[in-house]
């Protein structure tokens, strides 16, 4: 969500239509749901970091729905979705806590990381190939294969001396930048 709640949607990534939805807060995380059988987008999700709110856009009827996550001390700054199930994970910047929720926000759970040493700030979260992965600025990676029930941290996975700024998944690979 941009300044003053600005948003725009596009079916092709080239032509955008602005929305007059009254969305609260600036957002930094975006995730999209996808119907595998029809190959169509089912919803887009925007995370309003300061207010711990998720805004869900449904393209079929061009509507926005907002729901709140339990407040995280440092706010949720990263969000990813399993496009097959609509299951989401949102993580706070310090890597202290996370929230999970289903596609419509009717089931929300929170948790604290017990296996992440919190070396440096979280800088990315992605889902792919049955795995949730978090990257920290110092190159440490944490992952979950059971929808965030447990997390395993792998230290010194990425080269030291680099500040890692993001994580994405596509075409069968996790990509760290």
N, C-alpha and C positions, 0 to 999 in steps of 0.2 A: 504494500500500500504506500503510495507516494505521499508527498506533503499534502496536508489538508484532506487526506482520505482519497486522493486521486487514484483512479485505476482505469485500465483499458483492456479489452479482450480482442483476440484475433484467432481466426480459424487457420490462417496460413502463415502467420508470423511476419507478414509484410504489411497488410492493411489492418489498422487497429480502430476500434470504436471505443470512445471514452464512455465512462459510466458516470451517472449522476448519483450513484449510491452514496449514502452518508456513512462512510467507513471511518472508524476512529483509529488514530494512531498511524505511525510509520511502520512499515513492515520490512523485514529483511529476508524472510524465507518464503519460498513458493514450492508447492508440490501439486501434481496433477494425478487424478484417477483416470484409469483407462479400461475400457471394456475390451477384453481380448477377442471375444467372438465377433463383435461388430467393428472392431478397430476404430472406435470413436471415444472422444473424451467424455467422461461422465461428470467430472467436477474439477474445479481448481481451488486450491486452498492457499490463503495468505495468512501469515502469522504476524500479528501486531505485537511487536516485542515488548514495548513498554507496558501495555495493558494486559498481556497474557491472554489475548483473544485470538480466535481463529475465525476468519471470514471464508465462507464456502460459497463459491459461485457455481451455479448449475446452468450450463449452456442451453439445455433443452427448453427452459422457460425464462432464461435471462434474469434469475433472481439471486440475491445475496442473502445468506443467513449467517448470523454471528453466534458463536458460543464461546464461553470462557473456560480457560484452563485454570487449575489451581495456581495461585501465585507462586512463582519461583523467586528466590532471593535476588538473583541477578537477571531475571527475565529470560525467556526462551528466545534464543537467537537462531537456532537451526531446526529445520523440520524436513522430514522425508516421508515418503509413502511407499508401501508395497502396492503397486498398481493392480495386482491380481486380487487382493483382498480388501483394499481400502484401509488397512491398518496403518496408523501413523505413529511416528516417534518425534518428539520435540525435545531438544537438549538445551540447557542453559550454557552461557558462555564459559563459566568456570569449570564445567564438567562435574558439578556437584549433584545435579538432579536432572530428572527427565520426566516427561509425561507421555503416555500412550493414549490413543483414542481411535475409535472406529470412524467410518466414513461420515456419519451424520452427527458425531459428537455426543451420542446418547450414552456411550460407555467411555469413561475417562478414568485412567489410573495414573498414579505417580510413583516414583521410586527414587532412591538415592544410589549413587554409584559406590560400591564397596570395593571394587577391584581396580578402579582407576586412581592412580596416585595423584592426579591433579597437577602434573608437572607444569604445564602452561595452559593458556586458554585454548578451549576448543575452537577449531577454525573450520570444521566441516562435518557434515553428516550425510550419508548416502545409503540407499538400499539397492541391493542387486544380488542375483544368483542365490537367493535364500539367506542373505546375510545383511545385517545392519552394521555399518562401520562408522567410526568417529575418528577424526584426525585432530591432533593437537598441534599447536604452532611449533613445538620442539621435535615433531616427527613421530611421537608415540601414537599408536593406533589401538583402539579398543573395538571389539566386535561382539555381536550377539547373533546366535543362530536359532534362538527360541523366542523371537518377538520381544526382546528386551527383558526377559525374565532373569537372565544372567548375562554378565559381560566379562570378557577376557581382555586384559591389556597386554599388548606386545610392545615392549620398550625398544628403542633404538632401531625401529624398522626402517625409517628413512634417514638419509644422511644428516649428521649433525652440522650445525653452522648455517642451516637454511631455515628461514621462517616460513613454514607451510601455511598457506592461506585458504585452501579450499579442497573439497573432495566431491567427486561426481561419479556416477556409474552410467555406462552406456556401451552398447555393442559388445557386451560380455566382459568389460574391464572396468575396474575402479581406477580413476585418474586423480592423482594428487598434484596440486600446483602450489 
